[in-house]
Structure formats: C-alpha cells, structure tokens
Amino acid sequence: MTQTVEMPIWFFSLILLFAVVTFASHFLFPSVRWFFRRRMERVVKRVNERLERPIEPFKLARRYDMIQRLIYDPDVSQAIADHARRNGVPENVAFEQARKYAREIVPSFSATAYFGFAIRIARGLSNALYRVRLGYHDDAGLSALDKDATVVFVMNHRSNMDYVLVTYLAAERSALAYAVGEWARVWPLSRLIKAMGAYFIRRKSRGDLYRRVLARYVHLATQAGVTQAMFPEGGLSLDGKLAPPKLGLLKYITDGYEEEGREILFVPVALNYDRVLEDRILMAADAAGTRRFRARISVVAGFFVKQLWLRLSGRFHRFGYAAVSFGPAVSLRAHVKTHGAPDAESLAKELMEQIAEIVPVVPVPLLASVMQDRESIAKADLAGLMQAELDRMKSAHVHMPRGEISYTAEIALKHLSERKILRSEGERIVVDEAQRFALRYYANSIAHLKT
C-alpha cells in the first residue's frame, strides 16, 4: 500500500485531468449552474416589474430541457417514424437528425444578455446612425392588449437594421423572439443571437422532418405566450416595394390554433428609412435577378471603418430619419369567427394591407418620388412639388421635420446630393441618370400610398 509506483508523466497528467473533470462535473458545475440560475431569476424578476408583458417561463426554461421536450413531442415522434420509413433508415438515425434540427432551432435566451447590453447596443446604434422617430402608433391600444394573449409583431423588411430598431422601440413592452435566417448562423454571432431569444430557420429546407420540428417549436412557443416578431415577406426587399407575403411561419401559427387555447394577436409594424444601409447591395441583387448578395466582408469592414473615421474627424452625419409605425392588432380568434377556420393566406393578405397603410413617409423617399420621372426641376419649385406629392397620399403617416415642407425638402436634397444621386446646377436640381435606379428604389417604398 505504501510502495512507490512509477508512471510516465503523460499518464499521470491524464489521470489528473480526469480527476479534475470528475470533480468539476460532480461538485463545481452544479454549484456554478445554480449560482447563475439564481442570478438570472433575480434579473428576470427586476425586468418583469417594468415590462408590460413579462418574460414567459417558456423562454426561461433550460435549453436542454426544451430540446428534449421538442424531440419527444408526439407529433415529432410521428414525423421521425415517417421519415425513417420513407427514407429506409433506422429510427434512431432519424431521431438523431431530429435532435440536430431541434438543437439548431431552439434558442438559449439570456435576460442578462438581452436587457443587459443588447438593448443598450440597439438604442445606441439606432440613435448613432439615424434620427429615430415613432410614426403612427396607438399607444393606449397596445398597452391594453390582453396580457394573456400571444403577441406577434408582423413587419415589412427593409434592412437588417429592422431587428435593431424594433428591439429598441419595443424594449419597454417585452423581449422579442425573432425568426432569423441562415445569415445569422455564423459563429460567434449565432451564440449572441440565440442568447437574445431568436430561433434559426432554414428558408430553403424542403425536408418534411425539419418542417415538422420547426412547426412544433413555433406552436409550443405561441401557445406558451412568447412574444414574437416575424417578416412575412421572407427576406429583404430588393426593389424597395412591399413584397407578397410568404405563408411559412404564419401558417405554422394558424395551423396550431386551438379554439380553447391562448388568444393570438398580430400587430402590424411598418418601417421606412432615408437611407437603407444595404441599399446598393440590394439594388445590385435586384438588377441581377437573384437573391445572392455579393457583400464581401472587406466591403462591410471598409464601410464601418470609413464611418468611424468620419466620426473621429468630426465629419460624420447621421443617415437621415428612420421611422417605425405600429398598427392596431389583428385578432386570430376574430379572424377564425369571420372565416370559419384559420386561413393563413387571407390573414397574410390582411396583415400586409395593414402594414402598407402605415408605412411612414420620410424626407428622402418623398423627394425620390418627385424626381424619379423627371430630369431636373427648379430649386424654387421643389417644396411645392413635394407638397403636391403628399396631397396624393391622403392616408399617409408623414414625418415632416419641424413641420415645414421647405425644411423637409432641404434635408432630403442634402442627403441625395451627398450620395451624388442628385446634383445642383445653378438654380436647378438635376438627376444623375446613372443613379436613377436609386431614386426608384426609395420612391417604391411609398408608391402604394398614392391615390
């Protein structure tokens, strides 16, 4: 028992490593997890005191538990059996595939990450880049929404800044769970996005097993009251117009509707910008007839380095106005009473119509609408032509800086001139013919408002 045993250093190191890991897994890790869990519970309690819609227990469940709940769901189990039979593979292989999908979809929400720094980053970035304005909104109506209902914000998709703006503006109401595309699966961005409660979706997946796993997750989250945000257009607008809705997630929600279950309220949200950060990339994709975005990391990095240099040298100017409007909620229960059953197609059409009605009119799109079919105009006529354009938009929600059309015209002209889309020649404003497509892109965002 007391004899000396000799062994190689590498073997001793290996034994020591196993001992440390065993000690940590049995004694240290549980204590650490308990410490952070208690800390998170205290953070959530403080946050819920100021939120209109408290964070749902569903979002606070451990990610491992949610994955297990999802893959052992009866509908998913049936989908696994169907997949195994259809593809001639063992059920355990199909089960592991479903587990992989579940791990990919299920987020790992962190209240500390969301309310600790994500909201601050969203607020700081939004106000650093734009003059943020809240357009049409029924604040009393939004505050009066049934606290037990599931709220789904349904938005048009102009820019990746949409996520940031709406997260910032909805910060006092609730924590939003976004459905994000495959662009966000890049590490380490994916970890941050999952911590904010977003869930990934494969927009091009055609596998029935994947769709069934995703559908069940959406159904479970909806029935648990998780506040969600989605883009029915399915992607960024390439030409500036509102795109026809894709049913996708909306159909998952309506298919899972239960008459005796929780009420579901859809809140239309419309965004518009004086400058869309990705506008050149989107316009190039539209001209090429493809959704392949040729945005090299060097180009993106160069853009941000340039903006940083402008800020440090005192020459940085914000990219104009960004406005967001919130429309009245649409009840799924009322929709079912009208149509007899959930109809995703008619609901999507109704929601897109409501979004279209509340798209904010900001200076640059208004001036672009005036100039898109003209070669030049006299500077003295600019304000009058912009007012005439507004008169054709009877129901538009207009953001007019200082409430003056002349100042609005001055601001819009400044932004378009800096980007060399318009230029001044004496007392006239002239369109750069090579940039006319840019005018159409911005004018398209409000073209549907004209009567």
Secondary structure, 3 states (H helix, E strand, C coil): CCCCCCCCHHHHHHHHHHHHHHHHHHHHHHHHHHHHHHHHHHHHHHHHCCCCCCCCHHHHCCHHHHHHHHHCCHHHHHHHHHHHHHHCCCHHHHHHHHHHHHHHHCCCCCHHHHHHHHHHHHHHHHHHHCEEEEEEECHHHHHCCCCCCEEEEEECCCCCHHHHHHHHHCCCCCCCEEEECHHHHCCCHHHHHHHCCCEECCCCCCCHHHHHHHHHHHHHHHHCCCCEEECCCCCCCCCCCCCCCCCHHHHHHHHCCCCCCCCEEEEEEEEEECCCCCHHHHHHHHHHCCCCCCCCHHHHHHHHHHHHHHHHCCCCCCCCEEEEEECCCEEHHHHHHHHCCCCHHHHHHHHHHHHHHCCEECHHHHHHHHHCCCCEEEHHHHHHHHHHHHHCCCCCEECCHHHCHHHHHHHHHHHHHHCCCEEEECCEEEECHHHHHHHHHHHHCCHHHCC
